[in-house]
Amino acid sequence: MSALREKAATAVPDLARLMNDFAAPGRARRATIVLQNLKLDLLTAAAALVTNNSTQVRLDAIQVVASSGTAIRPALPALLQSLQDTYAEVAASAAQVLGRAGLEANLVVPALTNILNDKRFVVRKAALEALSRFHRQALPAIPALLPLLKDPDPRVRNFAADAIEGIDPQALERATR
């Protein structure tokens, strides 16, 4: 299999071009899947996150990045940009991957904090869950999280309480007195 991977590495530039083929989203999706299976050129997948006009291809590219575990560091800029995606599923998936990776809290925590007031519940939920995975590294988010304990949406209130408890249990205790 490693011999095949070495030979397949030469196809990465062509696969990257196919990933961004706006006229053929099916072909673009298959190219993304091939890269995922080869686990090659993470930067190519990261570029697809930002540049492809197909929502499905952007979601597939996020999965490519997610499957590489903590080796996602080269894709952080693309994932951070994807938090602002117009499609909720893309933004939420990016937040989930960033939370699972737990890297670069100094960059990721503020970016996740910025989407806490997104109008889309799925994005807010993903940001809250991702922040809680940073534990004490997410302490700078506490001032933005506390008002969510009084959000009109009870689901947001519950996820906010869970996030605060995961980051700073004493802050939750003080806020609920």
C-alpha positions as CSV (number, residue, x, y, z in Angstrom):
1,M,0.0,0.0,0.0
2,S,2.8,2.5,0.7
3,A,4.2,1.9,-2.8
4,L,0.8,2.8,-4.2
5,R,0.7,5.9,-2.0
6,E,4.1,7.0,-3.3
7,K,3.0,6.6,-6.9
8,A,-0.3,8.3,-6.1
9,A,1.4,11.4,-4.7
10,T,2.1,12.6,-8.2
11,A,-1.6,12.8,-8.8
12,V,-2.2,15.2,-5.9
13,P,-2.0,18.4,-8.0
14,D,-4.5,17.0,-10.5
15,L,-6.8,15.9,-7.7
16,A,-6.6,19.3,-6.2
17,R,-7.7,20.8,-9.5
18,L,-10.6,18.3,-9.6
19,M,-11.6,19.2,-6.1
20,N,-12.3,22.8,-7.3
21,D,-14.1,21.8,-10.5
22,F,-17.2,24.0,-10.0
23,A,-18.8,22.5,-13.2
24,A,-18.6,18.9,-11.9
25,P,-19.4,18.7,-8.2
26,G,-19.6,14.9,-8.3
27,R,-16.1,14.7,-9.7
28,A,-14.9,17.2,-7.2
29,R,-16.4,15.1,-4.4
30,R,-14.7,11.9,-5.7
31,A,-11.3,13.7,-5.8
32,T,-11.8,14.8,-2.2
33,I,-12.6,11.2,-1.2
34,V,-9.5,9.9,-3.0
35,L,-7.3,12.4,-1.2
36,Q,-8.9,11.3,2.1
37,N,-8.1,7.7,1.4
38,L,-4.6,8.5,0.4
39,K,-4.2,10.8,3.4
40,L,-2.1,13.1,1.3
41,D,-1.6,16.8,1.0
42,L,-3.7,18.2,3.8
43,L,-3.1,21.7,2.5
44,T,-5.0,20.8,-0.7
45,A,-8.0,19.8,1.4
46,A,-7.7,23.0,3.4
47,A,-7.7,25.1,0.2
48,A,-10.8,23.3,-0.9
49,L,-12.5,24.3,2.4
50,V,-12.3,27.9,1.4
51,T,-12.5,28.0,-2.4
52,N,-15.0,25.4,-3.5
53,N,-18.5,26.6,-4.2
54,S,-20.0,23.2,-3.5
55,T,-21.2,22.8,0.1
56,Q,-20.8,19.1,-0.1
57,V,-17.2,19.3,-1.3
58,R,-16.4,21.8,1.6
59,L,-18.0,19.4,4.0
60,D,-16.0,16.5,2.5
61,A,-12.8,18.5,2.7
62,I,-13.4,19.2,6.4
63,Q,-13.8,15.5,6.9
64,V,-10.4,15.0,5.2
65,V,-8.9,17.4,7.6
66,A,-10.7,15.8,10.6
67,S,-9.4,12.3,9.7
68,S,-5.8,13.5,10.0
69,G,-6.2,13.9,13.8
70,T,-3.9,16.4,15.4
71,A,-2.0,16.9,12.1
72,I,-4.5,19.6,11.2
73,R,-2.3,22.5,12.1
74,P,-1.7,23.5,8.4
75,A,-5.5,23.6,7.9
76,L,-6.2,25.9,10.8
77,P,-6.5,29.1,8.8
78,A,-9.0,27.4,6.4
79,L,-11.0,25.9,9.3
80,L,-11.1,29.3,11.1
81,Q,-12.4,30.9,7.9
82,S,-14.9,28.1,7.6
83,L,-16.5,29.2,10.9
84,Q,-18.0,32.1,8.9
85,D,-19.4,29.9,6.1
86,T,-22.9,30.8,4.9
87,Y,-23.9,27.1,5.3
88,A,-24.5,26.2,8.9
89,E,-23.3,22.6,8.4
90,V,-19.9,23.8,7.2
91,A,-19.4,26.3,10.0
92,A,-20.6,23.7,12.6
93,S,-18.3,21.0,11.2
94,A,-15.3,23.3,11.3
95,A,-16.1,24.2,14.9
96,Q,-16.3,20.5,15.8
97,V,-13.0,19.7,14.2
98,L,-11.3,22.7,15.9
99,G,-12.7,21.6,19.2
100,R,-11.6,18.0,18.8
101,A,-8.1,19.0,17.8
102,G,-7.6,21.3,20.7
103,L,-4.8,23.2,19.0
104,E,-3.8,26.9,19.1
105,A,-6.3,28.0,21.8
106,N,-5.0,31.5,21.5
107,L,-6.4,31.6,17.9
108,V,-9.3,29.1,18.1
109,V,-11.0,30.2,21.3
110,P,-11.5,33.8,20.1
111,A,-12.8,32.6,16.7
112,L,-15.2,30.2,18.4
113,T,-16.3,33.0,20.8
114,N,-17.1,35.2,17.8
115,I,-19.7,32.8,16.5
116,L,-21.5,32.3,19.8
117,N,-24.2,34.7,18.8
118,D,-24.7,33.2,15.3
119,K,-28.4,33.0,14.5
120,R,-28.1,29.3,13.6
121,F,-28.5,27.0,16.5
122,V,-26.3,24.2,15.1
123,V,-23.4,26.7,14.7
124,R,-23.9,28.0,18.3
125,K,-24.1,24.5,19.7
126,A,-20.9,23.4,17.9
127,A,-19.1,26.5,19.1
128,L,-20.2,25.8,22.7
129,E,-19.2,22.2,22.6
130,A,-15.9,23.0,21.0
131,L,-15.1,25.7,23.6
132,S,-15.8,23.2,26.4
133,R,-13.1,20.9,25.0
134,F,-10.5,23.6,25.5
135,H,-11.2,23.5,29.3
136,R,-9.2,26.2,31.2
137,Q,-7.6,27.4,27.9
138,A,-11.0,28.8,27.1
139,L,-11.2,31.0,30.2
140,P,-11.2,34.1,28.0
141,A,-14.5,33.0,26.5
142,I,-16.3,33.1,29.9
143,P,-17.5,36.7,29.7
144,A,-19.2,35.9,26.3
145,L,-20.6,32.6,27.6
146,L,-22.3,34.0,30.8
147,P,-25.0,36.0,29.0
148,L,-26.0,32.8,27.1
149,L,-27.2,31.4,30.4
150,K,-30.2,33.8,29.8
151,D,-30.6,33.2,26.1
152,P,-34.2,32.8,25.0
153,D,-33.5,29.4,23.5
154,P,-33.4,26.8,26.4
155,R,-31.1,24.6,24.3
156,V,-28.5,27.4,24.1
157,R,-28.9,28.0,27.9
158,N,-28.2,24.3,28.6
159,F,-25.2,24.0,26.2
160,A,-23.8,27.3,27.6
161,A,-24.1,25.9,31.2
162,D,-22.3,22.7,30.1
163,A,-19.6,24.7,28.4
164,I,-19.0,27.0,31.3
165,E,-18.9,24.0,33.7
166,G,-16.3,22.4,31.5
167,I,-14.2,25.5,31.4
168,D,-14.6,27.0,34.9
169,P,-17.1,25.3,37.2
170,Q,-16.8,28.1,39.8
171,A,-17.9,30.6,37.2
172,L,-21.0,28.6,36.6
173,E,-21.6,28.4,40.3
174,R,-21.2,32.1,40.8
175,A,-23.5,32.9,37.8
176,T,-26.3,30.6,39.0
177,R,-26.5,31.8,42.6
